Amino acid sequence: MLYTIWVIPPEELENKLKKVIEQLAGEFNGLKFEPHMTLLGDIEGDLFEIKEKVKTLVSGIDKLELSLGSVSFSTTYFQSVFVRVNSTAKLMNLNLAAKKLLGVENNVFMPHISLLYGDHDMEIRQLAASKVKLPEVFFTVNELVIVPAKLNPAEWEHLAIVPFLS
């Protein structure tokens, strides 16, 4: 089975992002899904072993301090519209360490939280992105979540939560 590692925003921000996702899904015929930033995806292996490696990954880390950046759109289904998560050295190093530890060399890491999924025309993506007004929000996370790498958001579940300094 394939897994992915998520960063979930704190509850107050998560609720704001859920409202944006629900609004865009309704207006642009999209799916509703849990707001998250994928730290690393397409991890193959045994869940217990992956969890143990993630514990090693976060040992010595007490928190990640992050902030939202600009809203944008892209050509891909899962990044139809998204808000960037501003890069920090700590975040980028965490991604690099996760790739090395878990043996994944799958992609370029562009920190973001998707807001709309779908195969929309570029004009629709641009319109949807222009409707999203999010202030630059600073937030702190102190855990990573392991989720099955499934295409259908209805099948996403938190299989393991790994707190920092565990």
C-alpha positions, -999 to 999 in steps of 0.1 A, spaced: 0 0 0 11 36 -6 10 62 21 14 100 24 26 122 52 5 153 59 7 184 79 -27 194 92 -33 231 101 -45 239 136 -82 237 141 -90 274 137 -72 277 104 -84 242 93 -120 254 98 -114 285 77 -98 265 49 -127 239 51 -152 268 44 -131 279 14 -129 244 1 -167 239 5 -175 272 -11 -152 265 -41 -165 229 -44 -201 241 -45 -194 269 -70 -171 251 -93 -184 215 -90 -154 202 -70 -149 177 -43 -149 184 -6 -118 173 12 -97 178 44 -73 207 42 -37 195 45 -2 201 32 15 170 19 50 167 32 57 136 12 36 112 -9 39 78 -26 56 61 3 56 24 -1 59 0 28 44 -13 60 25 12 80 42 3 113 77 6 97 68 40 81 54 52 115 87 43 132 107 61 105 85 92 109 91 91 146 128 91 139 123 119 114 107 142 139 129 134 169 145 167 180 118 188 164 94 205 187 73 224 162 70 238 127 62 274 124 46 281 90 26 308 72 2 310 43 13 328 12 -4 336 -20 -34 318 -36 -26 304 -70 -36 277 -95 -19 251 -117 -24 226 -145 -28 196 -123 -60 180 -109 -50 181 -72 -36 216 -74 -64 232 -94 -65 261 -69 -42 262 -38 -27 285 -12 11 284 -9 27 276 24 58 298 27 90 278 26 112 278 56 146 260 59 132 238 86 103 227 64 124 221 33 150 201 54 122 180 69 110 171 34 145 163 22 151 142 53 118 124 49 127 115 12 160 101 23 147 82 53 117 67 35 135 61 1 112 83 -19 126 104 -48 92 112 -63 88 149 -69 97 185 -63 83 198 -30 62 229 -34 45 235 0 8 242 -5 -27 235 7 -51 227 -21 -84 245 -21 -100 230 -52 -95 198 -71 -106 192 -106 -100 193 -144 -112 228 -148 -103 251 -177 -75 275 -168 -99 305 -169 -121 288 -143 -90 280 -122 -80 317 -124 -115 329 -116 -118 305 -86 -83 316 -73 -93 352 -76 -123 347 -53 -102 334 -24 -91 360 0 -69 346 28 -47 369 50 -11 359 56 -17 336 86 11 323 108 5 289 124 23 262 143 20 225 139 35 198 162 26 165 146 26 147 113 -3 125 101 1 93 80 -28 88 55 -34 62 28 -24 75 -7 -59 71 -22 -73 93 -50 -108 95 -35 -109 119 -5 -137 99 10 -111 71 16 -86 93 34 -82 85 71 -57 93 97 -39 60 102 -12 73 125 -5 106 142 32 112 151 37 141 175 70 159 174 95 151 202 79 117 205 
